[in-house]
Amino acid sequence: MKNKLKPIPKFKNEDEERNFWATHDTTEYFDTSKLVELDLTNLKPSTETISLRLPRYLLARIKELANFKDVPYQSLMKIFLAEKVKEALRR
């Protein structure tokens, strides 16, 4: 390492951090000669809350199915959406 490393600033949010790293050289902030092992197995993707209007009968059916599968209905909806998006992108 030739020079002293710069301190990494505190970021207000992910966007600010992303913009920072897009315009700065990481070698000024990290000692790249040392390997760091990361465990990302418990990392959860960022989520965003949305409002979704569904017909009552459809929501009731989803809740009924979720209850049968013993999962929260919002989780079941996320699974269904992810499967359909993956299927649509394969085409």
Residue pairs with C-beta under 8 A, 6 or more apart in sequence:
1 31
1 33
3 28
5 28
5 29
5 30
5 31
6 28
6 29
7 29
8 29
9 20
11 17
11 20
14 46
26 32
54 62
59 73
62 73
62 76
62 77
63 73
65 73
65 76
66 72
66 73
66 75
66 76
67 73
69 76
